[in-house]
């Protein structure tokens, strides 16, 4: 141990004597280690760390599944969920929740009205997670029965922000949408589920669903299902049982469940499946950056060791063994590595904080939970990773120089003024191999970044189908207790539209039930008049929206055929609809759909509270009066789906998002909009106020995050590789100064000398490019699911990036080659 401390003290002292070298080496390593630590901290939090629930590996999401449907995973109808709950033998607990559409309450009382996200949950919801409240109780089975008292469990965040952490909140009543609910419990701060469309702030029993009639509908799929495996039961066993139960459900209700299976998926697998490929690609990319940094520092160590040959030879002459010298040189490498680790941790801390501002990991309907930004930390595992990485890095870049110079040619090195070594040829070859590897690795990263950039640019050029400029959006959810009739709903929105229309700068105002890029959607089957009635599984499907007459004008969506809606399309007018181009093309081809009649499935149903719904096909029919331009509803990269629009005056929705197009900056209208809403209804709140341009930008946050990080890593790799080329060529010029003098004394011209060194450097770069192209062709296949409109073997990207790298390598070779060409032969011949 004493010898180790002696090596450390001596190594630190030697590094301090060369502050320039030490600073460059530590900074190079810090960038590589810091970037790896930052990305690993995300990988650790998202992919490796268990979900923050009791025994999370036993939590399973259940989906109804139909391979003919997109997406194939679908929620459950209540009757099907009830069958699974009562008949399964694989699960300890099984629960359902719904928090998708129209699941926001207006919380009123003390303070300003607040629009909060609620989730309808079955009684077993909290027991499935194995979580207990910090105050009060969760739901009992009797709380989830029809006719039970209105009760609620609230989140820790809402308890803190709205109720000032009042410990007497349990048993008190709160007003939600004009109805009184008794607070039964407060959940711990660590519990957040579901997180789509927003983190749930209040949970209420499923039996208190405002749309209670859908409990009896085998065709209304609105329930997400989560279960906990019994001890000793494997996922494969549960899946086998679900397959059997799916067949029983098909036999019981064949009209609604033909070809409908049940899929069991581990919760962790479901929530990480979408982001895992991108994180693994970034982890590979940042690992390549570290390898390039190691090669660069190894070249620096080789150059430094050359200047220390005499010192090393003296130590060997005084009796130091090869192992002793090797250990000392390797210790210095490890000191550099751990210094780089310390600086890299600060870089990682800054990077992780920076990631918090990028919405790259949002929850979705299919991934209802996501790791929040505050859960991404540098915990013990990340610190251990960083320290281990530093140790391996120090060995990786230090072992070759240490081994190369641990057995010096004492006689040669001790000659006065001589620093040549008998291993010069192998040393130059080693430095050349390091440069080739740097160029190859940097080319892989550059090609990956080039593909991502091209993909992102193509994504940015996709027409969303609407004009997002100068558009303000906001969401309103009207309480059922106050707005219990369609006339009251339409009266509120009509007043709001009229008031806002008189505001300065407002051009047009519209509203829609499901705003584009809002992560909310809805689809249903429909009937086409004149075509035979088919089973539910075979009916055509469309994504339906409710809109106000001026919505298309406010959003800049073109009406291509027929007409748009007007105020005459109201409850007393003819039932009408608009469809998009995709729906017209899919179901009518070249035939003009204007004038055709269709009926949405749920509009043909009449719901009751005590029996299944009844169908009245004629009552649900609507006439198509126009065709509008396609829009990208779920994302720019998604395929355009059939869409159908109905006028809100004929189908009022309590929860709507309205859009205001203005000649003024949209954010200047926020105060006026809030005031007008409050003037109409003092208890009404406004939520999700934002610019449409911001929503469009957030919709591509994940590909932007991927391309920015990969681009940064590629730029860093390119800079390190070119420094490596420059360093090797510069050292070669210094090493061959005497040779240059001889060549020039024998008649060589300056351009001959320059050509000699440029050729030497470019051969190294060319070898690196050749190896890098082969590696890139293989590795970029990992990016297949991350690209939009670009092949992983895009020839133009491969060619352009290779030429760019060769051009930068040429510049890196030119500077030392030019210095060599200006060498004075007389000075060069006296060099040694």
N, C-alpha and C positions, 0 to 999 in steps of 0.2 A: 504493500500500500504506500509505503514511503517513496518507493521508486516511482509509483504512478503520480504522486503529488509533485515529485521532482520533474517528471516529464511534462506535467501540465504547466508548472511554473516556467520551465524553460521554453515550452511551446508558445505560451502567451507572450513571453518576452521577445521571442523571435518574430512573432506576428506584429507586435507593437513597433518593431524597428522598420517595418514596411507598411506604413498606414494606408498608402494608396492601394496596394495589392490587397490588403486585409479588408478595406472598405468595399472594394469591388466584389471580392469573393463572398463576403457576408451578405451584401445586398442581393447578389445573384441568387444565393441559396435562400434568402428570406423570401424573395418573390416566389420561388418554386415551392418552398415549404408552406408559406402562408396561403398560397392559392390552393394547394392540396388540402390544407387544414380547413379552409373555408368551405370547399365543396364537400369534404368528408363530413363536416358538421351537419350539412343538409341531408346527405345520404344517411348519416347516423340517425337523425331525428325522424326522417320520413320512412326509411326502409328498414333500418336495423333495430331501432328502439321499439320495444313493445308499446302497443297503444295504451293510453292511461286508464285502463279499465281492469277490473278484477279478472285474472286468468284470460287475457284477451285472445289467446290462441284457440279458445273454445267458442268464440263468437262467430256466428255464421249468418250471412245474409241469404234470404230465400227470395227467389224471383220466379214468376211464371215466365215461361220461355216458349217463343214461337220463332223458328228459324226464318219464316217468311215475313216476319215483321222487323222493321228497323226503328229503334234498336231491338235486338232479339229479347233482351231482358225487360220484363214488364212487371208492374205492381200487381197486387192481388185484388180481386173482388172480395167483399166481405164474406159471402157464403163460402168461398174457397178457403180463405184464411181460417174461418171457423172450423171447417172440416180438418184442416191440417193441425190446428191447435188441439182438437179433441181426440184425434186418432193417432197421432205420431207417438212412437216409442223411443225415438233417438234423442229427444231434446229435454233438458231439465226445465227450461222455461222457453216460451215462445211468445213474442209480442209484436204488435203492429203500431205504426205511426203514420201520420199524414201531415205534411207541412209544405205542400207544393203550391197550389193555387188558392187564392182567397183565404189565406191563413194569417191574416194580420188583424190585430185588435187596436182600437183607439182606447188608450188608457187615460182616463180623465179623473178629475178630483183636484187635489192640490197641485199647483204648478200648471205649466202649459200642457195641452193635450200631446200625447206621445203615441206614435204608431209603432207597435211592437210586434215581433214575430212570435207566433204561438205554434205549438205542435199538438195535434190530437194523438193521444197515446192510449194503448190498452193497459189494463191494470198491472200486467207483468212487465211493463216497459223498464222500470227502474230495477227490479230484481234480476232481469236479464244481464244488466251491467254489473250487478253486485255492488251497487252504490247506495249509500245511506245519506239522508239529508243532514245538514248541520243544525237545522232547527225543524221541529215538527215531525211530520210523517209524510210518506209517499202514499200512493193510492192503494186502497184495499179493493178486493173483488167486488164488493157491494157498491163502490163508487162508480164502477163502470157498467152500471145497469140502467136501462131506460127509466126515466123519472127520478133519478137520484138528484141530490142537491148540487148546485153549481159550486164546484171547488177548483182550486188551482194550486200548482206548485210553481214557485218562481225561481229564476236563476240568481246566482250570487251577484252578478254584475247589476241586475235590475234592483235587487235588494239594496245594494250599496248606493247606486246613483239616484234612484227614485225615492227610496224609503229610508235613506240615511242610516242604513244598517240597524234599523230598529229591531231589537230582539223580541219585542212584543208583537211583531207583525203576524205571527201565527194566530189564527182565529179571527183576525180582522177582515173586513170586507174591502174589496177594491172594485172599481167600476170599469168594466171592459165592454166596449160597444154598448154602453147604456145599461148593461145588466150587472148585478152584484154577484161577485164571486168571493168565496171564503178562502183565504190563504191557508193551505194545509201544511206546507213545508217550504224550506229554502234549501236548494242544492249547493254542494260545495263548489268552490271557485274552479277546481280542476275539471269539473264535469261540463262538457259541452257536446250535446248531441240532440238532434241532427244539426248540421251546420249549413244546410241548404234549404231555402235560398239564402238565409242568413242564420246566424247562431240563434237557436231557440231561446227565448227569454221567459216564456211561460208555457207550462204543459197543462193540458186539461184532459179529462177522461174522454175516451173515444165515444162513449154513449152520449156526450154532450155536443156531438157534431151538429152544427147548425143545419147541415143538409142530411138530417137523420134518415131520410127515405132511401138513400143510396146503400144503407146497410142491407136492404133486401134485394138489391139489383145484382144479378150474376154477371151483368155486362159492364158494370162500372168499376173499373180497376183503378183504385186510388190509394191502396194501402201498401206501404213498404213493410217488410217483415224481417225481424231479427230474432235469432234463437241462440240458445247456449247448449252445446253438446253435453250429454250426460257423461260422467266420469267413465273412461275406458272406451267410449264410442268414438270411432274414427269418422272422418268426413266421408270416406267412401261408403261406409255402412249407412250413414244418414242419406246419402245420395240414392242408394239402392232403395231405401224405404220411400223416399220422395218420388222416385219413378213409379213405385207401386201405387202410392196414393194418387198420383197424377192420373193413372189409368182408371182408378175408381171414380175420380171426379169427372173424367170424360164420360164414363158410363152413366153417372148420375145426372149430369147437366150437359149432354152432348152438343146442344145447340150453341153453347157459348165456350166450350172447352175442347173442341175437336183439334187434334194435333198440338194441344197445349201441354207442355211438360213443366216440370219444376226443377230449378237449378239451385244447388247449394254451393255457396262460395264463401271462403273465409273472409271475414270483414277486412283484415289487414291486406289480403291479396286484392280485394276489390278497390280499396281506397288508394293503393299504391300502384295499381296496374297502369294508370295513364301517365304518371310522371316518372316511373322507374326507368324506362328506356332513355329519356333525356338525361337523367342524373347519371346513369352509367356511362353514357357517351361523354359527358362533361368530366366524369372521374377519370376516364381513359385519357382524355385530352390533357387534363391538368397533370396526369402522371407523365405524359410525354414531355410536357414543359419541364418537369423536374429532371427527367433524364437528360434533356438538353442542357439544363443548368449544371448538372453533374459533369457532363462532358466538357463544358466550358471551363468549369473550375479545375477539372483534372488537367486541362491544357495549361491553365495558369500555374498549377502546382508543378507541372513538368518544367515550365520555363523558370520558375523560381528555384527549383531544385538544381537546375543547370548552373545557376549563379552561386550555389552553395557547395559545389563539388569539392573545392579545396577544404572547406570546413568539415565536410563529411569524411574526406580522406584523412584529415588529421585525427579525427575521432577514431577511425579504423586503425590508423598507425599506432595510436595510444592504447589499443587493445579492445576497443568496442566491437562486440560481435555483430554479425549481420542482423540477428534477431533484435539486438538492442537498438541499432540504428533504425531498423524497420519500424519498431514499436514507437520510437520517438517521432518519426515522420508521420506515422498514422495517427498518433495522439494529436499532432498539430491539425490534421485534417478534421478530427473529431471536435476539437475546440472551435474550429471554423463552423462546423455543422451545427453545434449547439448554440453558438452565437447567432447563426442564421435562424435557428429555431425560435429563439427568444424574440427576435425582430419579426419573424414570420407570424408569431401568435398575435402581435399587435396588428399586423396587416389583416389577419383573419378576423379579429374582433371588429375592425372597421368594415370589412367586407360583409360580414354577417349582418351588421346593423344596416348596411346599404341595401341588402337583399329584402329587408322588411318593407321597403317602399315599392317593391315590384310584385304585383299580384299574379305571380306565375303558378300558384298552387291553390286555386280556388276550388271549393267544393262544387260538385255537380249533382244532378239528380241521381246518377248511377254511382257516384262516390260521395255519399252524404256526410262523410267526415274527412277532415284534412288537418294536417299538422299546422298549427298557427305559428306565426313568426316568432312569438315570444318563447315558443318551445324549442327553437333552434338555438342551442347554446354550445359553448365549449365545455362540455362535461368531462368526467373522468376518462371516458372512452376516447373522446377526441384528443385530450391531452396525451393519453398513452399512445394514440396513433401518431401524434406529432413528434413525440420523443422517439418512438421506435423508427419513424421515418427519418428523423435526423441522424440516428445511429447508422441506419442502413445507407443513408446518403453519404455520411462521412467515410464509411468504408468503401462505398462504390467509387467515389471520385479520388479517394486517397490511396487505395491499395496499389494501383498501378504505378504512380510516382514513387511510393515508398519502396515497392519491390524493385523497381528499376534502379534506384540510386542507393539501395542499402548495401550493395557490394561494389564499391568504387574501384577503379583502376588507380591504386595509390600512387604508383610511380609516375603515371602520366599526369594525374591531377596535381601532384606536388611540384611539378616542373615550374619554374618561374614564369608567370604570365600565361600559362597554358590551362585551358579549361576543356580541352577536347576529351572525348571519352571513346573508348573502344566500342561502346554500344550505340554510337551515334546513329548508325543506319537503322537499328531496331527502334531507337527513340523517335526518329523522324517518321518511321512507319506507324508507330503507335499514335503520334500526334495526327497524322493523316487520317488514320482510322477513326479517331475521335471526331474530326471535322466531317468526314463522310457520314458518320452516324448522326451528327447534329443536323446536317443538311437534309438527310432522309427523314428524320423525325419532324423537322419543321415543315417539310413539304406535305407530310400527312396531315398536319394540323392546318396548314394553309388551304389545302384542298377541301378539308372538312368545313373550314370557315367560308370558303368560296361557295360551296354548295348551299350552306345555310343563308348566306347573303343573297344569293340568287333566288332561293326559295322565298325568303322574306320579301324581297322586292316584288316578286310575282304575286305574293299574297297582298301586299300593299296596293297593287294595281287592280285588284279585283273590285269590280263595281258592286257596292253593297245594295244597289237598287234604290237608294234614297240619298238625299243631300243632307249631311249632318251639320253643315256650317250654320252658325247663328241660331241654333235650336236648343232651347232649355227644356228639360224633362223633369217631371216630378210624379210622385205616386200618391193616390188618395184611396183610402179604404173606408167606405161608409158603413156605419154600424147597422146591423140588421134590426136591432130593437127600435131605432129611430126611423130608418128608411126601410120599412117593411112592405112597401108597395112600389111597383114599378114607376108610378107617377111621381112619387117623392124622389126617387133616384134621378130620373130625367130632369126634374125641376131643379135639383141642385146643380147638375152639370150645365144646364142651360143658363142658369144665373151666372155661373162661373165664367162660361164662355163669353157671355154678353159683357160682363164687367171687365174681363181682361182685354176684350177687343177694343175697348176705349182707352187702354193704357198707351202712353207714348211709345212709339217705335214698334208696336206689335203689328205684324203683317197678317198672320193667320194662326188659328188655334185648333187643335184636334185632340182626340183621345182614343186609346186602344186598350183592350183588355190584357194584351201580352206584347210588350214593347220589344222590337228587334234588339238582339244582343243583350237582353236582360237576364238570360239564363232561365227564363220561364217559357213554357210552351204547353200546348195542348193539342191532342189529335183525337179524332173519332172516326167511326165509319159513317157512311152516308148511303142514301138510296138515290138512284137515277130513275126519274119518271119514265115509264114505258119499258123498262127492262125488268126481267123476272126477278122476284124477291129471292135472295140467296141467304144461306146461313151466315151468322155473324162473322165467322172466320174468313169467309170468301168475299165479304163486302169491300168495296173500294174505301180508301181512307184519305182523310184530308186534315190539315191543321187549321182549326177554326179560330177566328178572332172577331171580337165585337169592336166596331169603330164608329166614331162620330162622322158627320158628313164632310167636314173640312180636314179630316186627318190626312188624306193623301196629298192635299195641297200643302199642308203644314210640313210634311215630311219630304216633299218634292218627289213623290211617287207618281209616275205617269199612268194615266188611264189610256190603254191602247185600243180598246174596242168598247162600243156602247157608251154608257155614262157612269158617273160617280153617284154617290148617295146625295139626297137632298133632305131638307126638313119635312118634306111631304112623305118620306119613307118612315112613317111613324106607326103607332099601334093601330090606327084606323086605316092605314094605307095597305096596298098590296104587299105581301111578303116577298122580299127581294134579297138578292145576294150578289156579291162580286167574287170573282175567282182570279187567281194569278195565271200567268202563261203556262207554268209547269202543269197545273191542274187541267187547263184547257187542252194541252198537247197530249197528256197521258190518257185522258178519258174521252176526248172527242177528236183527236188527231187534226186533220185539215178541216174538219167541219166547224162551222161557226157555233160556239156554245151559247151565244146570247139568245135568250128566249127559251132555253132549255130549263127544265124544272128538276130540282134536287131537294133532298130532305136530310138534315143532320140526324143521326141516330137518336141522340138524346132529346132532340126537339119533337120526336114522334112519341116519346114516352110521357106518361102521366104518373108521377111518383106519389106514393101514399106512405103513411107512417106505420101501417100495420100489415102491409101485404106487398108482394112484388109489383113492379110497374106494369102498366098496360100500354099497348101500342096503338097509335092512331096515325097511320102513314099520311093520309090526306091532310091532316091538320099541320103536319110539319113541312109540307112542300113550300119551296121558295123558287122564284123565277130569277135566273141569272140575267142581270141587266148590264154587265160590263166585265171587261178583262183588264187587270192591272199588271204593271211590270213586276217581274220577279224581284224579291229581295232576299238577302242573306240573313235569315232570322237567327240561327244558332251560332253562326261564325262565318268568317270569310272563306274558310277552307272547306266548309260543309257543302254538301250537294243541296241544290234548291229543291224544296219539297212542295207538293200541292198545297195550296192555301185557299181558304174561303173566308170571306168577310161578310158579316151581317151588320145592319145598322143598329146602333145602341138604342135608338128610339123604339125599336121592335123587340130588342133583347137586352134590357138594361142590366149592367153589371155594377155591383157595388164597388169592386176594386178595379180602378182604371189608372193608367199612366197617361198623363196629358203632355202634349208637346206644344211649345210656343215658338214660332219663328219670328225673329225680330230684326229690325235694322240696327238696333243698338247691341252692345255686347250683352249676351244672354245673362251673365251673372248679375248685371245691373237690374234685372227684373225680379230677382228672388224675393226681395223685401215686399214689392208690390203684390206678387203672387200670394205670399203668406198672408198679407193683410186682407186681400180679397176673400181668401178661403175663410179666415176668421170672421170677416164681416157677414158672411153667409151663415156660418155655423161656428159659434165660439168654441165648441167642443171638438171640432174637426182638426186633425193634424195633417201635416205634409211630410212625406218621407222620400228618400232617395233622390234629392234634388241634385242634378248634375247636368253637365253639358253633353249633348249627343256626340260631340267630337271626342270627349273623354271616354264615353262608353265604347266608341269604335276603337280607340287606342287601347283600352283595357282588354278588348276582345282578342287582341293579338299579343297580349303580354307574355304568354308562354313562349311562342316562337321568337319574340324579340329578346327575351331573357336568354334563350339558347344561343341565338346568333351573336348577341353582344358578348357573352362570356367566351364563346368559342373564338370570336374575332379577337378579343383581348389576348387570349392565350396564344393564338396564332401569331399576332403581332409581337408578343413577347418572345415567342420561340424564334421568329425571324430575326429579331434584334440580337438574341443570344447566338444564333447560328452564324450570323454575319460577323459578330465580334470574334467568334471562333476562327472563321476564315481569315479575318484581318490579323488576328494574333499569330496564327501559324505562319502566314506569309511574311509578316513583319519580323518574326523571329528567324525565319529562313533567310531573309535578306541580311540580318545581323550576323548569322552564323556563317554565311557564304561571302562575307565581305572580301576576304582575301581572294577567293575564286573569281569574284566579279572584277577585281583589279587585274588579275592575270588575263581574263578574257578581253578586257578592254585594252590592255597593253599589247595584246596580240592582234588587235584590229577590230574587235567587236564594236558595233555602234550602239548608241543609247537605245534605239528601238529594238535591237536584237536582245539586249538585256531585259528590257520591259516585256518583250514577247515571251522570253524564257520563263519569267516568274508568273505572268498572267496564265500561260499554258499550264504551269504546275498547279496553280490554284483552281483553274477551271476544270481540270481533269478530276480533282477532288470533288468539286461541286457537281460535275456531271455524273460521277459515280454515285453520289448521294441522291441525286434526282432519279436515277434509274432504280435504285433500291426503294426510294420513297414512293415512286409511282406504283410499283408492285405491291408495297404495303398498303398504300392508300386504296388501291382497287379492292383489296380484301377487307380493310377495316371500315371503309365508308358504307359497307352493307349494313352495319349496325345502325346507321342513320336513316334507314329506309322509311320508318314510320314518322320521322321528324321533318321530312321534306314535303313541300307542296309544289307540284308541277315541275319537279326536277328529278332526273334519274341519278342514282348514286354513282353511276359511271358516266356522268355528263362529260363528253369529250372536250367541249369548249372550256369548261372550268379546269380540267386537267391540263390542257395545253397552255392556257393563259397563266395559270398559277406557276407552272414549270418555267415558262419564259420569264415571269416576274422574278422568280427565285434566282434564275441564272443571271438576270440583269443585276440584281442586288449583289450577287456573288462577284460579278465582274467589277463593280464599284469597289467592293471590299478588297479585291486583288489589285486594283489599279493604283491605289495610294501607295502601298509598300513597293510595288513594281516601279512606280515613277521615282520613288526615292532611290531605288537601286540604280536606275538609269542615270541618275545625276551624280553617281559616285565618282570621286576623283581617283584615277588609277594610282597616283603616287601615294595618296593617303591610304588607299586600300592595301597597297603592297607593304606599307609599314604598320598595318593594323595589329599584327601579332609580333 
